[in-house]
Amino acid sequence: METSYHENYIRQLHHLLDAVKKSEKRFVEAAEHVDTAEYKNLFNHYIDERVNIITELKEAITKLGGTLSSGDQAEIERPHSTEAKTNPDIKKEQPILERVRTSEREVLEAYDEVLQGTILEEFNLKTLLMGHRLTISEAFTELDKRYFAHFKLSQPY
């Protein structure tokens, strides 16, 4: 028996849901380990974006008749501390930026993979996923810019 389009779409949406949940987790970890309020605020902003994307993916899955596992229902706890040091440690923040950059690149690759398939034939899903991809791409671009700015600062002349 052939897999229906809805079953295929549900499987692809679950793949994206897993990728975005990993991204959210990385931002939570990053927010816990950075020293500056600027980066804590930035990462918390990206956590909010990922929470919205996760919610929209869950809604799309259920609209197609898919089910969510118990792990999909759980929410990640945010870091509680917003204390920031006045002298940030560039050497500490650079690897954190690298990890979240890498994570975002992986999410973009997952979206690109899904958007190359038959899901593009479903207009509402295509529109939803293209919006998600744009949001994630903007975050990646900002993280990339900040990472290379830190990289330049940490290099001896």
C-alpha positions in Angstrom: 0.0 0.0 0.0 1.3 3.4 -1.0 1.9 6.0 1.7 -0.6 8.9 1.4 0.6 12.4 0.9 -0.7 13.3 4.4 1.3 10.6 6.0 4.4 11.7 4.1 3.8 15.4 5.1 3.3 14.3 8.8 6.6 12.5 8.7 8.3 15.5 7.2 6.8 17.8 9.7 7.9 15.6 12.6 11.4 15.7 11.1 11.3 19.5 11.2 9.8 19.5 14.7 12.7 17.5 16.0 15.2 19.8 14.3 13.6 23.0 15.7 13.3 21.5 19.2 17.1 20.7 19.1 17.6 24.3 18.0 15.5 25.6 20.9 17.4 23.4 23.4 20.8 24.8 22.0 19.6 28.4 22.6 18.4 27.5 26.1 21.9 26.1 26.8 23.6 29.1 25.2 21.5 31.5 27.2 22.6 29.7 30.4 26.3 30.0 29.6 26.8 33.5 28.1 28.0 36.3 30.2 26.3 39.3 28.7 22.8 40.6 28.9 23.0 41.3 25.2 23.5 37.6 24.3 21.1 36.4 26.9 18.4 38.7 25.4 19.3 37.6 21.9 19.1 33.9 22.7 15.9 34.4 24.6 14.4 36.1 21.5 15.5 33.1 19.4 14.0 30.7 22.0 10.6 32.6 21.7 10.8 32.3 17.9 11.5 28.5 18.1 8.6 28.1 20.6 6.3 29.8 18.0 7.6 27.6 15.2 7.2 24.4 17.3 3.6 25.4 18.1 2.9 26.0 14.4 4.5 22.7 13.4 2.5 20.8 16.1 -0.7 22.4 14.9 0.1 21.5 11.3 0.8 17.9 12.3 -2.5 17.5 14.1 -4.5 19.3 11.3 -3.2 16.6 8.9 -4.4 13.9 11.3 -1.0 13.2 12.9 -0.3 12.5 16.5 2.2 14.0 18.8 4.3 11.9 21.1 4.5 12.6 24.8 8.0 14.1 24.2 6.4 16.5 21.7 4.1 17.8 24.5 6.9 18.7 27.0 8.3 22.2 27.0 11.9 23.1 27.7 12.5 25.3 30.7 14.1 28.6 30.2 17.2 29.7 32.1 16.2 31.6 35.2 19.3 33.8 35.7 19.6 37.0 33.7 22.7 38.2 35.6 25.3 39.5 33.2 29.0 40.2 33.8 30.4 43.5 32.8 33.5 42.0 31.3 32.4 39.4 28.8 34.8 36.6 28.0 35.2 36.5 24.2 36.9 33.2 24.3 33.9 31.7 26.2 31.3 33.3 23.9 32.8 32.3 20.6 32.3 28.6 21.0 28.8 29.2 22.2 28.1 31.2 19.1 29.7 28.5 17.0 27.4 25.8 18.5 24.2 27.8 17.9 25.3 28.7 14.4 26.0 25.0 13.6 22.6 24.1 15.0 20.8 26.7 12.9 22.6 25.5 9.8 21.4 22.0 10.5 17.8 23.3 10.9 18.1 25.2 7.6 19.3 22.0 5.9 16.3 20.1 7.3 14.0 22.8 5.9 15.7 22.8 2.5 15.4 19.0 2.3 11.7 19.1 3.1 11.0 22.1 0.8 12.5 20.2 -2.1 9.9 17.5 -1.9 6.2 17.1 -2.6 5.3 19.3 0.4 5.6 22.2 -2.0 2.4 21.1 -3.7 0.5 21.9 -0.5 0.2 25.7 -0.6 -0.6 26.3 3.1 2.3 24.1 4.3 4.6 25.6 1.8 3.8 29.1 3.0 4.1 28.1 6.7 7.5 26.4 6.1 8.9 29.1 4.0 8.1 31.6 6.8 9.8 29.4 9.3 12.8 29.0 7.0 13.1 32.8 6.6 13.0 33.3 10.4 15.7 30.7 11.0 17.8 32.1 8.1 17.7 35.6 9.6 18.8 34.2 13.0 21.6 32.3 11.3 22.8 35.4 9.4 22.9 37.4 12.7 24.7 34.6 14.5 27.2 34.3 11.7 27.9 38.0 11.7 28.4 38.0 15.5 30.5 34.8 15.4 32.9 36.3 12.9 33.1 39.6 14.7 34.2 37.6 17.8 36.5 35.5 15.7 38.3 38.7 14.5 38.5 40.1 18.0 40.1 36.9 19.3 42.8 36.6 16.6 46.2 38.0 17.4 47.4 40.6 14.9 
